[in-house]
Amino acid sequence: MLAEADVAFRPSHGELADVDFRRDHLRVTDARGILAGEEISRRIHALVQR
């Protein structure tokens, strides 16, 4: 799903980070763990506020 999305987010840890999964439209969090989830939520919220 991340590969086909118009905009995508992934945390900077975990399996996708281990294989360095990247796409041009994919944004990687600065935070790890639960803070990564909060960062993703904030960034999505900012996008839909536009």
C-alpha positions as CSV (number, residue, x, y, z in Angstrom):
1,M,0.0,0.0,0.0
2,L,2.8,2.4,0.8
3,A,4.3,1.9,-2.7
4,E,1.0,2.8,-4.4
5,A,-0.1,5.6,-2.2
6,D,0.0,9.3,-3.3
7,V,1.5,10.2,0.1
8,A,2.9,7.7,2.5
9,F,4.6,7.7,5.9
10,R,6.6,5.0,7.7
11,P,8.4,5.1,11.0
12,S,12.2,5.2,11.1
13,H,12.3,1.8,12.9
14,G,11.1,-1.7,12.1
15,E,11.1,-4.0,9.2
16,L,10.8,-1.4,6.5
17,A,13.6,0.6,8.0
18,D,15.7,-2.5,8.3
19,V,15.5,-3.0,4.5
20,D,15.7,0.8,3.9
21,F,12.3,0.9,2.0
22,R,12.0,4.2,0.3
23,R,9.9,5.8,-2.4
24,D,9.8,9.4,-3.7
25,H,6.5,10.1,-2.0
26,L,7.3,8.3,1.2
27,R,8.1,10.3,4.3
28,V,10.1,8.7,7.1
29,T,9.6,9.9,10.7
30,D,12.4,11.4,12.8
31,A,10.9,9.8,15.9
32,R,10.8,6.1,16.8
33,G,8.3,4.0,18.7
34,I,5.1,5.6,19.9
35,L,6.5,9.0,19.2
36,A,6.7,8.0,15.5
37,G,3.0,7.3,15.6
38,E,2.3,10.7,17.1
39,E,4.5,12.3,14.5
40,I,2.7,10.6,11.6
41,S,-0.6,11.7,13.1
42,R,0.5,15.3,13.3
43,R,1.9,15.3,9.8
44,I,-1.3,13.8,8.3
45,H,-3.3,16.4,10.2
46,A,-1.2,19.2,8.8
47,L,-1.7,17.9,5.2
48,V,-5.5,17.7,5.5
49,Q,-5.7,21.2,7.1
50,R,-4.4,22.7,3.8
